Amino acid sequence: MNLVSFLKTVPLFGGLTTGQYDDLAMITTMQDYRRGQEIFAEGDPGTGFFVVMEGLVKIYKLSVEGKEQILHLFGPGEPFAEAAVFTGTTFPAHALALEKSRVLFLPRRAFIDLIQQNPSLAMNMLAALSMRLKKFAHLIEDLSLKEVPGRLAAHLLYLSEQQDDAATVKLNISKAQLASLLGTIPETLSRILARLARQGLLAIDGPQITILDRDSLADLAMGEKL
């Protein structure tokens, strides 16, 4: 897929004219990253934002003690670090390629010039940032109000809605990374997965998880006890 064709598939850039897509492509650069390579670090200048073209990108924070908390995982078609366009400050978290990835970089100044010419871009950007804020609110709610089993259940249901087969979820990150995303440790996550399997809610085969009892999993996600 060429650059313009890909840009047309990105919701953030929906509804533009052919000429506007061409203008967007003119300011966009492709960047390739190997697995485990840093894209930017917290505190780096926010010179622009990114869109994943291929691969998977992790956004995370590090505590003073070095403990990692994954905030988001972004796949093809998803933008990240958009706030840099409006604030012009530093990146508030780290970004790293979890697998071999190709991302598009859109420099802040050039993109602002395009927004001034095409207000629809600004509306799309605001919609994307609103969705990101909503995700952050859910993350805060999950980490502060739900026990780990409820967070896991909610995440598995979310993945099942994003993937083609609603009954089978394929984890695209390691269990250690999933534990970090859910705000727990790998040992606790393994125990909960084993318990859910014993109770007949899930069947686990490596990275593939089959949801056997969706209703019970939904109850758990809503705060019901195991």
Secondary structure, 3 states (H helix, E strand, C coil): CCHHHHHCCCHHHCCCCHHHHHHHHHHCEEEEECCCCEEECCCCECCEEEEEEECCEEEEEECCCCCEEEEEEECCCCEECCHHHHHCCECCCEEEECCCEEEEEEEHHHHHHHHHHCHHHHHHHHHHHHHHHHHHHHHHHHHHHCCHHHHHHHHHHHHHHHCCCCCEEECCCCHHHHHHHCCCCHHHHHHHHHHHHHCCCEEEECCEEEECCHHHHHHHHCCCCC
